[in-house]
Every structure is written in structure tokens, then in C-alpha cells.
Amino acid sequence: MTDAKTTDATTPDTGDRGRVVAIIPARGGSKGVPRKNLRRVGGMPLVERAVRSALAVPDIDLVVVSTDDDEIAAVSRAAGARVVRRPAALSGDTASSESAILHALEDLEAAGERIDVVAFLQATSPFIPTGALAAAVREVGDGRADSVFAAHETYGFLWGRSGTSSDAAVALNHDAAHRPRRQDREPHYLETGAFYVFRAEGFRAAEHRFFGRIRIAEVPEWTAIEIDDEQQLRIARALAALHETPERIPVKAVVTDFDGVHTDDTASVDADGVERVRVSREDGMGVSLLRRAGIPMLILSTEVNPVVRARAEKLRVPVMHGIDDKESALRGWAADAGIPLAEIAYLGNDVNDLPALRIVGWPIAVANAHPLVLEAARVVLRRRGGHGAVRELIERVLPG
């Protein structure tokens, strides 16, 4: 970490127009939610979600993360962003987003960039609608607006407090004595904080995100959540599970836990102390299909139990069991296999799977997983452990 103004790379623009740059301020400190920008929603760090949203917009030429934090910088680079290191003076609780954006623009321009349009994205808004963002970038780029911001339509009746000793309620956007029907009212628009797009020159002059011709980019209300506390983080994770359900899981390898994934997490014990578990024949066929497709698979289990080895041999899948540190074991296996962690699906069900789930690109949970595993998952399967969950995952991994 350094206070010096540095940029990872320089790629000066040589075209007639300046570039469109997305800037994501993401400092390391946060009081309400510690390490907030690295917390996961839908199995992905918040800062990575913002980077991916910006990269999905064709008219955005460059994605930049402004940070003072080494880990945020590493995650951002891995996701495809360029990093501008923010000085300590602009990294405290009182530092404004505008100051971080101005600093990033100065840094980029010192490196030879010419910026015409800025898309300011907030990582704490996990659901950035890329279609609305793309339209906002076009509006500003085409000269139809100077500043465009994300907002959703609302017909809510807003109230404030008088601020007097009585602290009486005061109607703000309506006449309390006259409450028309929704269809008879004009809507208001509530700013979501997800993104702001504006002309760079106007922003430098105003030193604020709102200036000139201001327009609204209307977005769905469910995307409006902004994470400032743990409760909002839990709500965001629930929304991700509801709205982000990709059928296809494009990975190069599949790694699974055993108990509670290949089994229903129960066992019978006979008089000699021999355990028996219940597995799904569907899972066996799925593993066979994965093997024929040439996609590597590994079973990674904490338990040291002959039944784990026996089932792995039956499936003709390599197994590592008696593993207390699943994260290190998975990192080592992936490195030996030459497979990026971002292209691995890990299927788990309980808290001992969390370290492994946090490092892969596709953390997956069985339907009956522990609540913390469900929160960490990018995909929650429809099936329970021991009831075809492995088969479901494999079918979503295999092309076609």
C-alpha cells in the first residue's frame, strides 16, 4: 500500500474522441460492514460485481477501480479492471466519492488518457442493470444529457419531522388531507446510487455529479438496494438467489464435498460400527457423463472413511479425504491441474466448505445447505444432497 499516485498501466487514447471510463471507488475501510467491498453477493465480491457490470457495456472503453487496499486491488485486476491507488488523504470516512473520481481522472490523464465521459459505479449497489447503464452512457456520449443517474419509479408518500420540540410529522411530497389513488398521481423517482454517468469536463468544473441537463435512467425497483449494514447484505444475497439463476455453469472442473452432497448427510451404523450411507444412482450417471466429456472432477472431504474412498473408486473420480484445510488443498490441486480457480465449480453443503467456496469462481450449494453456505453460493441447486444434486450440477456444466 502506498500514498503515491500510481496507475497499473498506461494505454493512451489516440482516437478523435476521448474515452468512456467507468470509475468504481472502493476503499478498504468500512464501519457498518467491515471489508464491505469484498463481501460476497451471489458468490462474488461486491467490487468484482461492479467491474463485471461495467465490462458488460460495449461503449465503456476502460474500467478503473480507485482503492487504497491491496486485496481490493488484486480482486479488481483479476476481474479485468485497471487500478488507481488512492492516497491516504482520500481514503478516510469523510472522503467524498467526487474527490476519488477527480483523483482518478487526474491520474489517468497524467498517464496520457483523454476522458470524455465518466460512468461512476458504486460497488455497494450489487445489482447494476447493464442495459440501463449502457443507455445512460449513450445519452451522455451522444450529447443528449450532461448527467444521467439511476432511479426507480415510486408512488410513496414521503414524510419528514418538523425539527421543533414537538417533532411533528410533516408531509413532504403530498397533501396529507388529500390522498389520491395511485393511478391519479404522478410518480416520483428515487435515486438508487447504482450509477451516475456524466461528461468529464462538466464534472471537473462543477466538482459534483449533477450538472447541466440532468436525466433519469429508470431501473427496476428490486435493483435499488444499497448495502450499508449486515441486514441489507443478507437481503442482497436473498435477491441474488432469486434473480440470478443461470442455467449454464461454464467451468473447466468440478470439485465437490462428499457428506451432504453425494449423500443425504445421514448414516446407518451396524453392530460392528460399520457406517452405511445413502447415495443417488443419478449422481453416478452424471459423473460418468462428466468424465466422458473430459471435464476433471475431484471429491474433497474432511472425513476419513472407507465409504468415501469406495464411492470415489466406484465413480472413478480422484478423492482427497481427511482434509481439514480445504482451501489450501483446493488451491494446490488447481495449480497442479493448471485450472484457474475462477473456472472451477465447488459444490458444498456445510460451514467447513466455506473457505473453498470463497476462492472459486462458481461456489455452488445444495438445496438443503447450511444458511451460511446458501449466502456464499453463486448458485443454489434445486436438489438436496444425496437426491441428485451432483447430477443437477453436472447437467448445468455440460454444454448443450
N, C-alpha and C positions, 0 to 999 in steps of 0.2 A: 504494500500500500504506500502511495506517495502523494504528496500535495502538488507535485509538479504537473503542469498541464501537458498531457501526453495523449496521443491517439495511436491505435494499433497499427493502422496502415494509412497510406495516402493514395488516393486514386483520383487525381484532379480531373474535373469535367472539362471537356474540350469542345462540347457542342455549342449551338447557338443559345440555347436556353439554360437556365440554371437547373439544378437538380431538385427533385422532390425527396425530402428526407423525413423519415419518421424518427422522432426522438422520444425515448422512454426513460424518464428519470426514475432511478431505483437505488436509493441509498440503503446502506446496511442497517442503520438503526431504526427501531420502531418500538414504541412503548406499549400500544394497545395489543398488538400481535407481534411478539418477538420474531425477528428474522422474516417479517411478513412477505417480502418479495420473493422469498424462496419457499414459502409454504405451498403445498400442492393442492390443486383443484383438478379433478378428473385425471389424477395421476401425474400431473405436470406442474413444475414450479410456476408461480404466477408470472414471473418475468419472462419465462420461456413462452408462456401462452401469448403474452403481448407481442413478443418478437415474431412468433408464427403468424399472428393475425396481420401484422404489418407486411410480412413477406408474402402473404397471400394476395396483396393488392398489386396488380401489374404496374400501375403508374408510380408506385413508390420505388425510387431508384436505390435508396440506401436506408438501412435500419441501424440506428445508433442507440446504445444504452449508456446513459450517464450515471456513473456509480463511483462510490468511494470504497467498495467492498470487493475483495479478491474472489470470493466464492460466487457472488453475483456476476462478476466479470467473466469467470470461467463458464458458467452456465449460459450466459448470453452469447459468448463466442461460439460455443458448441451448437447453439440454436441457429447461428448464422448471422449474428449482429456484429457490428463494429463497436468497440468500447472506447468511450472518452472518460478518462479518470477525473473525477470531480475533486476539487480542493477541499480541505477540511472546513474552510470558511463557508462553503456552500453545502455542507453535509449535516448540519445540526437540525434540531427540531424546528427552529424558526426559519430555516431557509425556504424560500418560495420555489415553486416549480418554474416560475418565469426566470429566476436567476440561474437555475440549472440549464434551461434551454438557451438563454443568452450565452452562457459559458460554452455550451456545446457548439453553438453556431460560430463563436469566435475561434474555437479550436479547429473546427472543420475548415473554416475559411483561411486560417493560418496555414493549413495543410494544402491549400490550393483549390478547395471546393468552392463552387458558386451555387448558392442555395436560393431558389425562388419561392418554394412552398414548403411549409413545415406541417407535419402531422404529429401532434403531441398526443401520445397514448399513455394512459395510466395503467400500470400493471395491477393495481388493486381493483380494477374492474375486469373480472376474469372472462366476461362474455362480450367481446368486442365484435359487433356484427360487421364482417368484412365487406358485405355488399354496400351497406350504408357508408362505411369508411371510404370505399372506392368512389362512390358517388360524390362524397364531400370533397375528395381530392380533385375530382374532375371539375366540380363547381368553381373551386378556387383557381385551379390551373387554367380554366377557360375564361377567367375574368368575370364570372357571374356573381361572385361574392368575394369579400375580403377575409371573412371569418365565418366558419361553419362549425357548429357543435352538436353533439349527440344529445337528444332529449326524447322523452316519450310523452304521449298524449295523456292528460289526466283531467278528470272532471271533479276532482276532490275539492271539498270545501275547506279552505285553509283558515286557521285561527292563530292568533298571537296572544301575548299577555300585555296588559296595559303598561306595566312597569311602575305603576303607582303603588301605594301602600295596600290597596285592595287587591292588586294583582288580578284584576278582572280580565276575562276572556274578551278578545276583540276580533270581530270578523274581518278578514283581510281581503279576500277576493270575491266577496259576495255580500248581499244584503241579508242579514240574519232573519229579518222579518218576512223575506220573500224567497222561497226555495223552489225555483222552477225545476221541472223534470229534466233529466239528463238530456233528452232529445231537444229540449228548448234552450240549452246552454251552449255557449261557445267554449271549446276546450282551452285549457292552459297547457303549457309544456314544461315538464320538469327535467332539468339538466341531469344527465346520468354520470358525467365525469369520465366516460369511457374514452372519448377522443375529442380533440379540437384541431381543426385544420385552418391554417391562415397563411397569408403572404408574409414572407420573411422580412421584407423591407418595412411593411406596416407594423410588424411586431417589434422590430428594433426601435422604431420611432415611438410607439405607444408604451412599450415595455409591459404589455398586457395582451391577453389572448383575445379580447373583444375590441374590435375597432372597425371603422368603415361600414361597409354593407354586411350586416350580420344575418346569417340564415340558419335555420334549424335542419338538422339531419334526423328525421324521425326514426326511432328504433323501437323494437318490441319491448314492452314493459318488463318482461321477465329478465331481460339482459341488464336491467338497471342497477343491480346490486353492486355496492362498493364496499370492500372489506376493510373495516376499521376495528372490528373486535372478533373474538372467537365465535360468537353466535353467528355472525354474518359469514364467517368462514365455513361453519357447518351447513348453513343454508346454501351457500355456493356449491359445496360438494354434493348436496342433495339435488340441486338443479342440474349439475353436470351429469349425474347419473340418469336424470330424467330426459334431458335434451340431447346429450351427446352419446349416442348408442351406435357406433359404427358397426356394420355387419361384417366388414372385411378388416382383418387384423394383419397387416402386411409386415411380417417378421421373417428373419432368417434362421431362427432357432426357437425352440420351446423348452422351458425349464419348469418343472412342477415340484411341489411338495408331495408327500405321499399320504400320510394320515389326514383324513378330512378332505382330500382331493381325489385320490384314486379310491379311497374308502369312504364310508359314511361316518367315520370317526368313532365307531363303536367296535368292540372286540368281544368275542366269547373266549373263555378260558376253561380248558378241560381239567380233569383231576390231576393231571401231570404238570399243570401250569403252562400248557401249550396254547398260544393265542391263535385264534382264527378271526379273519376279517372278511367283510363283505365288499366285493368289487363288482364293477359293471362290465359285462361282456361287450357292451357298446364301446367302452373306452378301449378295449383291446383291439377291436376292428379299426377304431380311429387311429391308434398308434401305428397299426400296420399300414394304413393309408399314408400317414406322415412319413414313415420310413421309406415307402416306395417312391414318394416324391423327393427323397433325398434331403429332407429338412432335419437337421440334428435335433435330438431331444435328450434331456438329462433329468433324472429324478434326484432331487436334493432333499435329504431327510435328516431330521435331528435324531430320530430313533435308531438304535442299533437292534435290529430284529430280523431273524431269519426270513420272516414273511416278506419284508421289503426286498431283500435280495432275490427271493424266489419269484416274486411278481415281476421284478425288473428282468430277470432271466427269461421268464415266460414271454414278456413283451419284446425282448431283445433290445433293451434300452440300457445304456450305462447308468450306474447309480453311484452316488456318493452319500453314505449314511454315517450316522454318528457325528454329524456336523453341527457344532454349536455356533460357529460364526459363518452364517450362510452368505453374508455379503462378501467376505474375503474369498470363500470357496467359489462363488459365482464369478467374481472378478478374475480369479485365476483361470477358471475353465474357459471363460470367454476370451481371455488373452491367448491361451494356448490354441483355441479353435480359430482365432483370428476373426471373431464376430463382434462387431461393436455392441456395447450394452444397449444403445438406443434401438437396436434391431432385434432385441430379444423380448419374448413374452414370458413373464414369470407368473405362474398360477399358484395362489396360496389361499389359506383359509384362517390362519390364526396369527397372534401377535409375534411369534418367532419368525414369521415370514416378512415382517415389515422392513428390516434392513435390506433384504433382497428386492422387495417391491420398489423401494425408493430409488434404486440405481438403474433400473431398466427403463426402456422406452415405453414398454407396454405392461404395466402392472395390472394383473387380472385377478378377480376374486370370484370364488364360487358363490352361489346364491345365498347360502347359509353361513357366510363367513362372519368372523368377529366384526363388530361395528367399526373398529379402528382400521381393519383391513378394507372394509367397504369404503371408508373415507379415502383411503390411499389409492384405490383402484381407478384406473382409467376406463376399464370395462368391468361391469358386474354381469356374470353369466346368468342365464335363466335357470340353469340346472344346479342342483345341490351336489356336494361331494359324494362320490360313490353312486351317483344316479345319472351318469352320462356327462358330467361337467367337462371331463378331459376330451371326450368326443366332440362336444359343442365347440370348445376352443379350437380343436384341430380343424373342424369343418370351416371355421371362420378364418383360419390361417391359410388353408389350401386355396389356390386360385381356382376360380370357376366353380 
